[in-house]
Amino acid sequence: MSKKCDFCGKKPQVGNLVSHSNIKTKRRFNPNLQRVRHQFPDGSVRTLTICTRCLRSGAVIKPLARKWA
């Protein structure tokens, strides 16, 4: 699974981990990604990798629950 949001394109950022003695080492800030089923306007449903910011803002249209006969 790639660490990139399928909607906004958010991906990992690079920064420094600063210790108590002020030693700096490289680290990665990964986005909070979730696998969510998304319904497209044409009616098709796919599973996408979405960041929680897009999920909270309502950019994702979740499909209705499945009906079992």
N, C-alpha and C positions, 0 to 999 in steps of 0.2 A: 504494500500500500504506500503510495507516495505521500509525502508530508506536505501536501498542497491542497488548498481549498478549491473545489471545482467551481465555485461561484465568484469569489472575489480574488482568487489567486494568491491568497496569503500563504507564505512559506516560512521556514525557519530563518531566524535572524541570528547574527553572531555578536557576542559581547564578551565582557571580561568577568570572571569570577574573582572577586577581591577578598583576600583573606584578612584576618585580623592584623597581620604584620604588613599589610598593603602589598602583598605579592599578587600579581595579576596573571591569571591563566585563562586561556580561551574556553568559552562554553557556547552552547547553542540554546536559544529560546525557541522551543517548538510550539506551534499553534495548537490549540485544543480542538482536535478534529474528531468528528463523530460520523459513523456510517448511517445514512438516513435514506429511506425510500422517498423519491420525489416524483410527483405526477406532472408531466409536461402538458402544455396547453392542447396538444393533439390527442391526449388521453393515454399515452404510453407511460409506463412506470419503470424507473431505473433506480438502482442504489448508487448514491453519490457520497463522496467524502466532503463534508461541510464543516466549517469552523462554527463554533458556538455563537459568534457574533452574527453571522448570517442566519443561523437557526432562530435566534432570539428576535431579530429584526423582521422576520416574516418573509424572507426571500425564498424560502422553501415551501412548496405546497405539498402537504402530506396527502397521500391517497386515503380514501375511506377504508374502513376495516373490511376484511374479506368476509363474504357471506358463504357459509358452509351449508350445503343442502342436507 
